[in-house]
Amino acid sequence: MNNTLTSGAPSSTTNTLLKKNNLSRKVVDAPTRAFHWLFAFCFLGAYITAESESFRKLHVTLGYTMAGLLVFRILWGLFGPKHVRLSLMFRKISGISEWIKSFQKLRSLSPQDLSALKTINWKQGQNLLMAIAVLALLVMVIPITLTGYASYNDWGGRWLQKIHESVGEFYLFIVLSHLALIALLSVLRLKNIAIPMITGKTAGPGPDLVRRDYRWIAGLLISAVLAWWISQLFN
């Protein structure tokens, strides 16, 4: 009887194997994911409707939403948990000079000597490029919304509209560069690094960077955006 009960219960070895086969860790919280996808949707919608006079109000609404989302990201980066702090992004970027200097030692080596390439912190380089791309996407929202607001209110004439269009095209270039970088890093690292922005988790061992998911904040953010859209729809 005791043997039957023992055989039916999972052993500690079985539990260990199950954990090893399902290793993952939380790296992106819900508010950050909600911000990311709302931000991406707004830019895509604004870009598609940029040349349409019929959808001009929608274009403006999505542009203002991007500005509001930027304010949220700044506040979240100042008062949110450590893993989303803007200071963390700036610390990554501040290491760019040191990382570039690591290539100087390659000048004195022959082309056949590739062993020195292993001494370069490639993961740091990847983090640097991603941080720079994300920062550029955030900063460029300011000129794109300011010139858009001015154009919508007929300030400055056609030349200001041209500036707004040029900034929009440059923003698209940054977005495509960001996506290309994600694709390249996914190939080099043999895993889809975009998955964490969907599930919040990444495969592999290690501690969770996200201790609390703050889903209620993500819910408030989405609700605020939807309420803003509805108010503009019936305005």
C-alpha positions as CSV (number, residue, x, y, z in Angstrom):
1,M,0.0,0.0,0.0
2,N,2.8,2.4,0.9
3,N,4.6,1.4,-2.3
4,T,1.5,2.4,-4.3
5,L,1.3,5.8,-2.7
6,T,5.0,6.5,-3.2
7,S,5.0,5.5,-6.9
8,G,2.0,7.8,-7.6
9,A,3.7,10.9,-6.1
10,P,6.2,12.9,-8.2
11,S,9.7,12.5,-6.9
12,S,12.1,15.4,-6.3
13,T,14.2,14.2,-9.3
14,T,11.1,14.5,-11.5
15,N,10.4,18.0,-10.3
16,T,13.9,19.0,-11.0
17,L,13.8,17.7,-14.5
18,L,10.5,19.5,-15.1
19,K,12.0,22.7,-13.9
20,K,15.0,22.3,-16.1
21,N,12.8,21.7,-19.2
22,N,10.7,24.8,-18.4
23,L,13.4,27.3,-17.4
24,S,12.4,30.9,-18.0
25,R,12.6,34.1,-16.2
26,K,10.5,37.3,-16.1
27,V,12.3,40.2,-17.7
28,V,9.6,42.7,-19.0
29,D,6.7,43.9,-16.9
30,A,3.1,44.4,-18.1
31,P,3.2,48.3,-18.2
32,T,6.3,48.3,-20.3
33,R,4.8,45.8,-22.8
34,A,1.5,47.7,-23.0
35,F,3.4,50.9,-23.6
36,H,5.5,49.3,-26.3
37,W,2.6,47.9,-28.3
38,L,0.5,51.0,-27.9
39,F,3.4,53.1,-29.0
40,A,4.1,50.9,-32.0
41,F,0.4,50.8,-33.0
42,C,0.1,54.6,-32.8
43,F,3.1,55.3,-35.0
44,L,2.0,52.7,-37.6
45,G,-1.5,54.2,-37.7
46,A,-0.2,57.8,-37.8
47,Y,2.2,56.9,-40.6
48,I,-0.4,55.2,-42.7
49,T,-2.9,58.1,-42.3
50,A,-0.3,60.8,-42.8
51,E,-1.3,61.6,-46.4
52,S,-5.0,61.2,-46.0
53,E,-7.1,64.3,-45.5
54,S,-10.1,62.1,-44.6
55,F,-8.2,60.5,-41.7
56,R,-6.4,63.7,-40.5
57,K,-8.2,63.7,-37.2
58,L,-7.2,60.1,-36.6
59,H,-3.6,60.9,-37.6
60,V,-3.5,63.8,-35.1
61,T,-5.2,61.7,-32.3
62,L,-2.6,59.0,-32.7
63,G,0.2,61.5,-32.7
64,Y,-1.0,63.1,-29.4
65,T,-1.3,59.6,-28.0
66,M,2.3,59.0,-28.7
67,A,3.2,62.2,-26.8
68,G,1.0,61.0,-23.9
69,L,2.7,57.6,-23.9
70,L,6.1,59.3,-23.9
71,V,5.1,61.2,-20.7
72,F,4.0,57.8,-19.2
73,R,7.3,56.2,-20.1
74,I,9.3,59.1,-18.5
75,L,7.3,58.9,-15.3
76,W,7.6,55.1,-15.3
77,G,11.3,55.4,-15.9
78,L,11.7,57.8,-13.0
79,F,9.4,56.3,-10.4
80,G,8.9,52.7,-11.6
81,P,10.9,49.6,-10.5
82,K,14.7,49.5,-11.0
83,H,14.6,47.4,-14.2
84,V,12.6,50.1,-16.1
85,R,14.5,53.1,-14.8
86,L,15.8,55.5,-17.4
87,S,19.1,55.7,-15.4
88,L,19.7,52.1,-16.4
89,M,19.4,52.9,-20.1
90,F,21.8,55.9,-19.7
91,R,24.3,53.7,-17.8
92,K,24.3,51.2,-20.8
93,I,24.8,54.1,-23.2
94,S,27.6,55.6,-21.1
95,G,29.7,52.5,-21.7
96,I,29.9,53.1,-25.4
97,S,33.3,54.8,-25.3
98,E,34.9,52.0,-23.3
99,W,33.3,49.4,-25.6
100,I,34.7,51.1,-28.7
101,K,38.1,51.3,-27.2
102,S,38.2,47.5,-26.9
103,F,38.5,47.4,-30.7
104,Q,41.8,49.3,-30.6
105,K,43.7,46.3,-29.5
106,L,42.8,44.6,-32.8
107,R,44.8,47.1,-34.9
108,S,48.2,45.6,-34.0
109,L,47.0,42.0,-34.8
110,S,47.2,40.2,-38.0
111,P,44.0,39.4,-39.9
112,Q,44.6,35.7,-39.2
113,D,44.6,36.2,-35.4
114,L,40.9,36.0,-34.6
115,S,41.3,35.0,-30.9
116,A,41.2,38.6,-29.8
117,L,37.7,38.9,-31.0
118,K,36.6,36.7,-28.1
119,T,37.8,39.3,-25.7
120,I,35.3,41.8,-26.9
121,N,32.1,42.0,-25.0
122,W,29.6,41.5,-27.8
123,K,26.7,41.2,-25.5
124,Q,27.5,44.7,-24.2
125,G,27.6,45.9,-27.8
126,Q,24.1,44.5,-28.4
127,N,22.7,46.1,-25.3
128,L,24.3,49.4,-26.3
129,L,22.8,49.3,-29.8
130,M,19.3,48.4,-28.4
131,A,19.5,51.1,-25.8
132,I,20.5,53.8,-28.3
133,A,17.7,52.7,-30.7
134,V,15.1,52.8,-27.9
135,L,16.3,56.2,-26.7
136,A,16.2,57.6,-30.2
137,L,12.6,56.4,-30.6
138,L,11.6,58.1,-27.4
139,V,13.5,61.4,-28.0
140,M,12.3,61.7,-31.6
141,V,8.6,61.8,-30.4
142,I,9.2,65.3,-29.2
143,P,10.0,67.0,-32.6
144,I,7.5,64.8,-34.5
145,T,4.6,65.8,-32.2
146,L,5.7,69.5,-31.9
147,T,5.9,70.0,-35.7
148,G,2.7,68.0,-36.1
149,Y,0.9,70.2,-33.6
150,A,2.2,73.3,-35.3
151,S,1.2,72.0,-38.8
152,Y,-2.2,71.1,-37.6
153,N,-2.8,74.6,-36.3
154,D,-1.4,76.1,-39.6
155,W,1.7,77.6,-38.0
156,G,4.7,78.2,-40.3
157,G,3.1,77.2,-43.5
158,R,4.2,74.5,-46.0
159,W,7.9,74.5,-44.9
160,L,6.9,73.4,-41.4
161,Q,4.8,70.6,-42.9
162,K,7.8,69.5,-44.9
163,I,9.9,69.4,-41.7
164,H,7.2,67.3,-40.0
165,E,7.1,64.9,-42.9
166,S,10.9,64.6,-42.9
167,V,11.0,63.9,-39.2
168,G,8.3,61.2,-39.7
169,E,10.4,59.6,-42.4
170,F,13.5,59.7,-40.2
171,Y,11.4,58.1,-37.4
172,L,10.4,55.3,-39.8
173,F,14.1,54.8,-40.5
174,I,14.8,54.4,-36.8
175,V,11.9,52.0,-36.4
176,L,13.1,49.8,-39.3
177,S,16.6,49.9,-38.0
178,H,15.3,48.8,-34.6
179,L,13.4,45.9,-36.2
180,A,16.4,44.9,-38.3
181,L,18.6,44.9,-35.2
182,I,16.2,42.7,-33.3
183,A,16.1,40.3,-36.3
184,L,19.9,40.2,-36.6
185,L,20.4,39.6,-32.9
186,S,17.8,36.9,-32.9
187,V,19.7,35.1,-35.6
188,L,23.1,35.6,-33.9
189,R,21.8,34.4,-30.5
190,L,19.7,31.7,-32.0
191,K,16.5,32.8,-30.2
192,N,13.7,35.3,-30.8
193,I,14.6,38.2,-28.6
194,A,11.3,39.9,-29.4
195,I,9.3,37.2,-27.4
196,P,9.9,38.9,-24.0
197,M,8.0,42.0,-25.2
198,I,5.0,39.7,-25.8
199,T,5.1,37.2,-22.9
200,G,7.3,39.1,-20.5
201,K,9.6,36.1,-20.2
202,T,12.8,34.8,-21.8
203,A,14.0,31.3,-21.9
204,G,17.0,30.2,-19.9
205,P,18.1,30.1,-16.2
206,G,18.7,33.1,-14.0
207,P,16.9,35.3,-11.6
208,D,13.7,37.2,-12.4
209,L,14.3,40.8,-13.3
210,V,10.6,41.5,-12.7
211,R,9.4,40.7,-9.3
212,R,5.9,42.2,-9.7
213,D,4.1,42.5,-13.1
214,Y,2.0,45.6,-12.2
215,R,-0.8,44.5,-14.5
216,W,-3.2,47.0,-12.9
217,I,-0.9,49.8,-14.1
218,A,-1.0,48.3,-17.6
219,G,-4.7,48.1,-17.4
220,L,-5.0,51.8,-16.3
221,L,-2.7,52.8,-19.2
222,I,-4.7,50.9,-21.8
223,S,-8.0,52.3,-20.3
224,A,-6.7,55.8,-20.4
225,V,-5.7,55.5,-24.1
226,L,-9.0,54.0,-25.0
227,A,-10.9,56.7,-23.2
228,W,-8.8,59.4,-25.0
229,W,-9.6,57.8,-28.4
230,I,-13.3,57.6,-27.6
231,S,-13.4,61.2,-26.5
232,Q,-11.8,62.3,-29.7
233,L,-14.1,60.1,-31.8
234,F,-17.2,61.9,-30.5
235,N,-15.6,65.3,-30.2
